[in-house]
């Protein structure tokens, strides 16, 4: 009886251990599935840390992207004085720029031509060297941003200048720029946070004079309006 009892007890212990091992195996498998581990069922603490770090990096990249988008959408136009607004109107008239309600409608060559004429109007052109003028592209795009809110783009040849890639500058022959129109201020009016400069446009040639030395400009061809909102350029309209 003693030997039989001992064997029975050993069998019971063996059965209990088998059930314990089976239960542990089932529990481990469930945990592995819940953690979406790799095919071999291994999921280490290091991998968990790497996943957490990647998630954090993704969040940081998202925040950076949002910040960059916010900066891109910022208004980079400068506030203009009356003299600057009138000079800009004369520059747009000289360049023959079509009327537009939104500065974003301007093409790259139109931006370049308007900036070049504006620099002529304000005496900001660089000195002549060998009968040529080289205007740095960086300066053109910086001014395009201040005047029109344009972001730096790929320089192109325009009617006034040829883009030289080696110099990264717009090159033109001094003294050959002929304006399409001249402009003369007529009236200035304000409405709330807006200011409108109405200008008379007329051909730059066709002037007449009399024996007393008086000069008479040609008849007005059209009228245009420079619109500023909160001091920033907002549009160039027929008027």
PEZI-V844648 format. One record per residue. N is the residue number from 1. RES is the residue in one small letter. PSI is psi as a letter, one per 20 degrees, with the letter a starting at -180 (NA if undefined). Layout:
<<N & RES & PSI> <N & RES & PSI>>
//
This chain:
<<1 & x & h> <2 & x & g> <3 & x & h> <4 & x & g> <5 & x & g> <6 & x & g> <7 & x & g> <8 & x & g> <9 & x & g> <10 & x & h> <11 & x & g> <12 & x & g> <13 & x & g> <14 & x & g> <15 & x & g> <16 & x & g> <17 & x & h> <18 & x & g> <19 & x & h> <20 & x & g> <21 & x & g> <22 & x & g> <23 & x & g> <24 & x & g> <25 & x & g> <26 & x & g> <27 & x & g> <28 & x & g> <29 & x & g> <30 & x & g> <31 & x & g> <32 & x & g> <33 & x & g> <34 & x & h> <35 & x & j> <36 & x & l> <37 & x & r> <38 & x & r> <39 & x & h> <40 & x & j> <41 & x & j> <42 & x & p> <43 & x & o> <44 & x & r> <45 & x & h> <46 & x & g> <47 & x & h> <48 & x & g> <49 & x & h> <50 & x & g> <51 & x & h> <52 & x & g> <53 & x & g> <54 & x & g> <55 & x & g> <56 & x & g> <57 & x & g> <58 & x & g> <59 & x & g> <60 & x & g> <61 & x & h> <62 & x & g> <63 & x & g> <64 & x & g> <65 & x & g> <66 & x & g> <67 & x & g> <68 & x & g> <69 & x & h> <70 & x & g> <71 & x & h> <72 & x & h> <73 & x & i> <74 & x & q> <75 & x & o> <76 & x & j> <77 & x & q> <78 & x & q> <79 & x & p> <80 & x & q> <81 & x & r> <82 & x & g> <83 & x & h> <84 & x & h> <85 & x & g> <86 & x & h> <87 & x & h> <88 & x & g> <89 & x & g> <90 & x & h> <91 & x & g> <92 & x & h> <93 & x & g> <94 & x & h> <95 & x & i> <96 & x & k> <97 & x & p> <98 & x & q> <99 & x & q> <100 & x & q> <101 & x & i> <102 & x & p> <103 & x & h> <104 & x & i> <105 & x & i> <106 & x & p> <107 & x & r> <108 & x & g> <109 & x & h> <110 & x & g> <111 & x & g> <112 & x & g> <113 & x & g> <114 & x & g> <115 & x & g> <116 & x & g> <117 & x & h> <118 & x & g> <119 & x & h> <120 & x & g> <121 & x & h> <122 & x & j> <123 & x & k> <124 & x & j> <125 & x & q> <126 & x & r> <127 & x & q> <128 & x & q> <129 & x & o> <130 & x & k> <131 & x & j> <132 & x & q> <133 & x & p> <134 & x & o> <135 & x & o> <136 & x & p> <137 & x & h> <138 & x & h> <139 & x & h> <140 & x & g> <141 & x & h> <142 & x & g> <143 & x & h> <144 & x & h> <145 & x & g> <146 & x & h> <147 & x & g> <148 & x & i> <149 & x & j> <150 & x & q> <151 & x & q> <152 & x & p> <153 & x & a> <154 & x & o> <155 & x & q> <156 & x & q> <157 & x & q> <158 & x & a> <159 & x & h> <160 & x & h> <161 & x & q> <162 & x & p> <163 & x & p> <164 & x & o> <165 & x & h> <166 & x & g> <167 & x & i> <168 & x & l> <169 & x & q> <170 & x & p> <171 & x & p> <172 & x & q> <173 & x & p> <174 & x & p> <175 & x & j> <176 & x & j> <177 & x & p> <178 & x & o> <179 & x & q> <180 & x & g> <181 & x & q> <182 & x & r> <183 & x & q> <184 & x & p> <185 & x & p> <186 & x & g> <187 & x & q> <188 & x & p> <189 & x & q> <190 & x & q> <191 & x & o> <192 & x & c> <193 & x & j> <194 & x & q> <195 & x & p> <196 & x & p> <197 & x & o> <198 & x & p> <199 & x & q> <200 & x & p> <201 & x & p> <202 & x & q> <203 & x & q> <204 & x & i> <205 & x & r> <206 & x & j> <207 & x & q> <208 & x & q> <209 & x & r> <210 & x & r> <211 & x & i> <212 & x & i> <213 & x & j> <214 & x & p> <215 & x & p> <216 & x & p> <217 & x & q> <218 & x & r> <219 & x & q> <220 & x & p> <221 & x & h> <222 & x & r> <223 & x & q> <224 & x & q> <225 & x & p> <226 & x & p> <227 & x & p> <228 & x & q> <229 & x & p> <230 & x & k> <231 & x & i> <232 & x & q> <233 & x & p> <234 & x & i> <235 & x & r> <236 & x & o> <237 & x & q> <238 & x & q> <239 & x & NA>>
//
